[in-house]
Structure formats: structure tokens, C-alpha cells
Amino acid sequence: MAENLIERSIQERVAHALIFEVCAILSFTPIISWVTGKPLLDIGVLTLVISTVAILWNMLYNYLFDGLQNHLRFKRGLWVRVMHAVMFEFGLIFFVVPMAAWWLSISLVEAFWLDIGILLLFLPYTMLFNYAYDKVRERLFESADRSCQLEQ
């Protein structure tokens, strides 16, 4: 049985990450500001910084994870994916919680719970965003394929 392989260029991966982060910032900044009672500008700057940290951590983490996989020769089954996600989030908490506590002048415990709340917002957002992205991408490639066929 042939697998559906998706090959994405670096440009598409960067565009995907940027669209994901911009939509997240625009969607969640007002909600987080309202829930925390902190000024919109403070939350906006914090979410922008957290987005940047998340992107940089994602690149470093996946580079290190790929190196570990190459060294230990394990397959990426369900449990490896679960551990991959959990370890990524723990690493992100390590970077984000102290920064959020400092920026918002709150305790580390309050920043930790804020981060957990944001994580719970991001789980469904990530799933829905990527599902919608895949559908839009599929339609764009189908129409591009049809255009190429018509030109031939």
C-alpha cells in the first residue's frame, strides 16, 4: 500500500509557522488579557516573545531529537510521539514560565498555571489550525494540478 507523502519546502514550513503564530497571537492575546486582567499591550508583547521562543525551541528541540533518533535508531510510533510532545512542552515551560513571571510581575506558580491554561487553549487550536491548513493546502494543490493539466 502506497503512503501519501507530503513534501513541503522550507518556504512553506516557514509560512505555515508564521501563519500559525500570527493567528494564535491575534486570537488569544485579547482572551489572555481579559482572563489575567493585565493590559493588552503587556500580554501582546509577551505572546509575541513566547511565539518567538516557541519557534526557536521547536527548531533546536527537533534538531536534537532527530540526532537522538539517528543515534539510538528508534521508530516514531505513537508512544515516541507522545513523549516527543511532552518533552517539548516541558522544555518550553522551562523557558516561558520565568519570562512570564518577570514580565507580568507574578509569581512562578502563577506563571506556571497561566502557561498550563495557554497550553490547554493551544491543544484544540493546533489541531483545528492544522486540519484547516491541510484542507486549504489540498485544495490549492488540486487547483494548481488542474491548471497544469489544462496548460498541457
C-alpha positions in Angstrom: 0.0 0.0 0.0 1.5 3.3 -1.0 1.6 6.1 1.6 0.6 9.6 0.9 3.8 11.5 1.1 3.7 15.3 1.6 6.8 17.2 0.7 7.0 20.7 2.0 9.6 23.3 1.1 11.4 25.3 3.7 9.4 28.3 2.5 6.1 26.5 3.1 7.3 25.4 6.5 8.2 29.0 7.5 4.9 30.3 6.1 3.0 27.6 8.0 4.7 28.5 11.3 4.3 32.3 10.7 0.6 32.0 9.9 0.1 29.7 12.9 1.7 32.1 15.2 0.1 35.3 13.9 -3.4 33.7 14.1 -2.6 32.5 17.6 -1.4 35.9 18.8 -4.4 37.7 17.3 -6.9 35.1 18.7 -5.5 34.6 22.2 -4.0 37.9 23.2 -7.3 39.5 24.0 -8.6 36.4 25.8 -5.5 36.1 28.0 -5.5 39.9 28.7 -9.2 39.6 29.8 -8.6 36.5 31.9 -5.5 37.8 33.7 -6.6 41.4 34.0 -3.3 42.5 32.5 -3.0 45.2 29.9 -3.5 44.1 26.3 -0.1 45.6 25.3 1.8 43.7 28.0 0.1 40.4 27.0 0.6 41.2 23.3 4.4 41.7 23.8 4.6 38.6 26.0 2.7 36.4 23.4 5.0 37.7 20.7 8.1 36.8 22.7 6.7 33.4 23.7 5.9 32.7 20.0 9.5 33.5 19.1 10.8 31.4 21.9 8.5 28.5 20.8 9.6 28.7 17.2 13.3 28.7 18.2 12.9 26.0 20.8 11.0 23.9 18.2 13.8 24.1 15.7 16.5 23.3 18.3 14.4 20.6 20.0 13.6 18.8 16.8 17.2 19.0 15.6 18.3 17.4 18.9 15.5 14.9 18.8 16.4 13.9 15.2 20.0 13.4 16.3 19.0 11.2 19.2 16.8 9.2 16.9 19.7 8.7 14.5 22.0 7.7 17.3 19.6 5.3 19.0 17.7 4.1 15.9 14.2 4.1 17.3 11.0 4.5 15.2 8.5 7.3 15.7 5.5 5.3 16.9 2.6 6.6 19.0 4.5 6.5 22.3 7.5 8.2 20.9 5.3 10.9 19.5 3.6 11.3 23.0 7.0 11.5 24.7 8.2 13.9 22.0 5.3 16.3 22.6 5.5 16.0 26.4 9.3 16.7 26.5 8.8 19.6 24.1 6.2 21.2 26.4 8.4 20.7 29.5 11.2 22.4 27.7 9.0 25.3 26.7 7.7 25.6 30.3 11.4 25.9 31.4 11.9 28.9 29.1 8.4 30.6 29.3 7.4 30.4 33.0 10.3 32.6 34.4 9.9 35.0 31.5 6.1 35.4 32.0 6.6 35.7 35.8 9.1 38.5 35.3 7.2 40.3 32.5 3.8 40.2 34.3 5.2 40.7 37.8 3.6 37.5 39.0 4.9 34.5 41.0 6.4 31.5 39.3 3.5 29.4 40.4 1.0 31.9 38.9 3.1 31.9 35.6 3.1 28.1 35.6 -0.7 28.0 35.9 -1.0 30.7 33.2 1.2 28.6 31.0 -0.9 25.5 31.6 -4.0 27.5 30.7 -2.4 28.7 27.5 -1.4 25.1 26.7 -5.0 24.0 27.1 -6.0 26.7 24.7 -3.4 25.7 22.2 -4.2 22.0 22.1 -7.5 22.4 20.3 -6.2 25.4 18.4 -3.3 23.5 17.0 -5.5 20.6 15.9 -8.1 22.8 14.2 -5.5 25.1 12.6 -3.5 22.2 11.1 -6.7 20.5 10.0 -7.8 23.7 8.2 -4.3 24.3 6.8 -4.2 20.8 5.4 -7.7 21.2 3.7 -6.7 24.6 2.2 -3.3 23.3 1.1 -5.0 20.3 -0.5 -7.4 22.5 -2.4 -4.6 24.8 -3.6 -2.6 21.9 -4.8 -5.6 20.3 -6.6 -6.4 23.6 -8.4 -2.7 24.1 -9.3 -2.6 20.5 -10.6 -5.7 21.1 -12.7 -4.2 24.4 -14.1 -1.0 22.5 -15.1 -3.1 19.8 -16.8 -5.1 22.3 -18.7 -2.0 24.0 -19.9 -0.6 20.8 -21.3 
